[in-house]
Amino acid sequence: MGEAEAKGSSSKDKRWSLQGMTALVTGGSKGIGHAIVEELAGLGASVHTCSRTESELNNCLVEWKAKGFQVTGSVCDVSDQAQREKLINTVSSEFNGKLNILINNVGNNIRKPVSDYTAEDVSVLTSTNFESGYSLSVLAHPLLKASAAGSIVFISSVGSAMPANFGPIYGANKAAINQLGKYLAYDWAGDNIRVNTVAPALIKTPLAQRAFEGFEEGIKTTISRTPLGRAGEPEEVSAMVAFLCLPAASYVTGQVIFVDGGMTVNGLFFPAPTLKPI
Ligand SMILES: NC(=O)c1ccc[n+]([C@@H]2O[C@H](COP(=O)([O-])OP(=O)(O)OC[C@H]3O[C@@H](n4cnc5c(N)ncnc54)[C@H](OP(=O)(O)O)[C@@H]3O)[C@@H](O)[C@H]2O)c1
C-alpha cells in the first residue's frame, strides 16, 4: 500500500469508528437502548448506561463484559432530577469530565383515551419522555463541550408526527423532543455539539409488546400501513443512532430522522394498487 493510500484508509477508518470516545445511553438494559449500547460499544466507544432494575442491568453488564465491550452501568430513574444529577456526576468521574455522546433513549407510554388521563399520569409521562432528555442534556452540556466533539441523539417516535388512538400525551411529549433537538442543535453548534433525533415506528421491544397487549389487530393495522410491510428490529434503529454519532456524520445536526419502514410517507393509495396503463 502506498503512503497516500495508507493515509486515506486510516482517515476513512477514523470517520467510521468511535474508538476512544465516551457515551452515556439511558435505558440500556432492554429494547432499543440495549441495541444502542451494543452498537456504540462495538464501534469502540466506552459506554455507561442506566436503568431502574438493578438485577437486569447487572445481567447485561456481565454479558457485555463477556463480549469484550467496555460498558459500565448504574441504577437511575431518569424521571427524577436528583437521580439525573447523580448519574451525570458518576459519568463525569468515570470519563474524566468529558463525554462525546449522550443518547436520551428512555421513554414510556400509558395507554388511555385522552380524557381519562389524570394530572399524575401527565406528570409521569412528561418527566419520563421530555424532562429527562432535556435535563440530562443541560447537565451533560459542560462534559459534551469539554470533549470538543459532542453528539446528542434523542429517541422520539412516529407518534410525534402522526396521531394514534392511544398515547396523546406521549405523542405530544415526543413532538416537543423533536423541537427541543432543533433548538439545542442551534444553541450548541458553537460548542461543536451536534443534536439529532431518531423517530422509530413499531420496533420489536418489550415496550411495544406492552403497548399492543390485547390489541393484536393494532399490530396488523400498523404493519398494513407500513410500506416495508413489517415491524422493525432494535438494531435497525441503533444503526441510525450510531451513524449520527460517528465523525462521518460531522455535518448532520438539527435533524429528525424517521426509522419507520416508510410509515410517515405512506402514500395516497396504500398498499399501492396495480393500475391498468392508460
Ligand atoms: N418499541 C417501539 O415500538 C418504539 C416506537 C417508537 C419509539 N420508541 C421509543 O424508543 C425508546 C426505547 O423504547 P423501547 O421500546 O426500547 O422500550 P423498552 O423495551 O421498555 O426498554 C426501555 C429501557 O429503558 C429503561 N427505563 C424505562 N424507564 C426508565 C426510567 N424512568 N429511568 C431509567 N431507565 C428507564 C428500561 O429498564 P427499567 O424498566 O428496568 O428501568 C429499559 O432498559 C423510547 O423512548 C420509546 O418511546 C419505541
The ligand as an SDF file (V2000), in Angstrom:
LIG
                    3D

 48 52  0  0  0  0  0  0  0  0999 V2000
  -40.5870   -0.0280   20.6150 N   0  0  0  0  0  0  0  0  0  0  0  0
  -41.2370    0.7750   19.8040 C   0  0  0  0  0  0  0  0  0  0  0  0
  -42.0890    0.3330   19.0070 O   0  0  0  0  0  0  0  0  0  0  0  0
  -40.9630    2.2510   19.8390 C   0  0  0  0  0  0  0  0  0  0  0  0
  -41.5420    3.0520   18.8480 C   0  0  0  0  0  0  0  0  0  0  0  0
  -41.2980    4.4060   18.8460 C   0  0  0  0  0  0  0  0  0  0  0  0
  -40.4920    4.9730   19.8000 C   0  0  0  0  0  0  0  0  0  0  0  0
  -39.9240    4.1830   20.7700 N   0  0  0  0  0  0  0  0  0  0  0  0
  -39.0700    4.8590   21.7590 C   0  0  0  0  0  0  0  0  0  0  0  0
  -37.8440    4.1670   21.8680 O   0  0  0  0  0  0  0  0  0  0  0  0
  -37.3050    4.3260   23.1940 C   0  0  0  0  0  0  0  0  0  0  0  0
  -36.9580    2.9660   23.7540 C   0  0  0  0  0  0  0  0  0  0  0  0
  -38.1370    2.1720   23.7590 O   0  0  0  0  0  0  0  0  0  0  0  0
  -38.1140    0.5850   23.9090 P   0  0  0  0  0  0  0  0  0  0  0  0
  -39.2390    0.0890   23.0820 O   0  0  0  0  0  0  0  0  0  0  0  0
  -36.7560    0.0460   23.7210 O   0  0  0  0  0  0  0  0  0  0  0  0
  -38.5420    0.4780   25.4750 O   0  0  0  0  0  0  0  0  0  0  0  0
  -38.4050   -0.7620   26.4910 P   0  0  0  0  0  0  0  0  0  0  0  0
  -38.4030   -2.0140   25.7450 O   0  0  0  0  0  0  0  0  0  0  0  0
  -39.4900   -0.5280   27.5180 O   0  0  0  0  0  0  0  0  0  0  0  0
  -36.9800   -0.5160   27.1850 O   0  0  0  0  0  0  0  0  0  0  0  0
  -36.8170    0.6630   27.9470 C   0  0  0  0  0  0  0  0  0  0  0  0
  -35.4890    0.6930   28.6540 C   0  0  0  0  0  0  0  0  0  0  0  0
  -35.4190    1.8890   29.4470 O   0  0  0  0  0  0  0  0  0  0  0  0
  -35.3770    1.5800   30.8490 C   0  0  0  0  0  0  0  0  0  0  0  0
  -36.2190    2.5860   31.5160 N   0  0  0  0  0  0  0  0  0  0  0  0
  -37.5600    2.7550   31.3940 C   0  0  0  0  0  0  0  0  0  0  0  0
  -37.9560    3.7930   32.1640 N   0  0  0  0  0  0  0  0  0  0  0  0
  -36.8520    4.2830   32.7690 C   0  0  0  0  0  0  0  0  0  0  0  0
  -36.6200    5.3430   33.6840 C   0  0  0  0  0  0  0  0  0  0  0  0
  -37.6120    6.1210   34.1290 N   0  0  0  0  0  0  0  0  0  0  0  0
  -35.3340    5.5780   34.0940 N   0  0  0  0  0  0  0  0  0  0  0  0
  -34.3190    4.7890   33.6560 C   0  0  0  0  0  0  0  0  0  0  0  0
  -34.4810    3.7680   32.8020 N   0  0  0  0  0  0  0  0  0  0  0  0
  -35.7300    3.5190   32.3710 C   0  0  0  0  0  0  0  0  0  0  0  0
  -35.8940    0.1470   30.9450 C   0  0  0  0  0  0  0  0  0  0  0  0
  -35.3950   -0.5390   32.0820 O   0  0  0  0  0  0  0  0  0  0  0  0
  -36.1950   -0.4640   33.5080 P   0  0  0  0  0  0  0  0  0  0  0  0
  -37.6400   -0.6840   33.1960 O   0  0  0  0  0  0  0  0  0  0  0  0
  -35.5710   -1.5170   34.3400 O   0  0  0  0  0  0  0  0  0  0  0  0
  -35.9410    0.9160   34.0500 O   0  0  0  0  0  0  0  0  0  0  0  0
  -35.3020   -0.4490   29.6570 C   0  0  0  0  0  0  0  0  0  0  0  0
  -33.9290   -0.6800   29.8040 O   0  0  0  0  0  0  0  0  0  0  0  0
  -38.3910    5.0750   23.9800 C   0  0  0  0  0  0  0  0  0  0  0  0
  -38.0980    6.4510   24.0260 O   0  0  0  0  0  0  0  0  0  0  0  0
  -39.6540    4.8410   23.1710 C   0  0  0  0  0  0  0  0  0  0  0  0
  -40.5970    5.8710   23.3450 O   0  0  0  0  0  0  0  0  0  0  0  0
  -40.1470    2.8460   20.8030 C   0  0  0  0  0  0  0  0  0  0  0  0
  1  2  1  0
  2  3  2  0
  2  4  1  0
  4  5  1  0
  4 48  2  0
  5  6  2  0
  6  7  1  0
  7  8  2  0
  8  9  1  0
  8 48  1  0
  9 10  1  0
  9 46  1  0
 10 11  1  0
 11 12  1  0
 11 44  1  0
 12 13  1  0
 13 14  1  0
 14 15  2  0
 14 16  1  0
 14 17  1  0
 17 18  1  0
 18 19  2  0
 18 20  1  0
 18 21  1  0
 21 22  1  0
 22 23  1  0
 23 24  1  0
 23 42  1  0
 24 25  1  0
 25 26  1  0
 25 36  1  0
 26 27  1  0
 26 35  1  0
 27 28  2  0
 28 29  1  0
 29 30  1  0
 29 35  2  0
 30 31  1  0
 30 32  2  0
 32 33  1  0
 33 34  2  0
 34 35  1  0
 36 37  1  0
 36 42  1  0
 37 38  1  0
 38 39  2  0
 38 40  1  0
 38 41  1  0
 42 43  1  0
 44 45  1  0
 44 46  1  0
 46 47  1  0
M  CHG  2   8   1  16  -1
M  END
$$$$
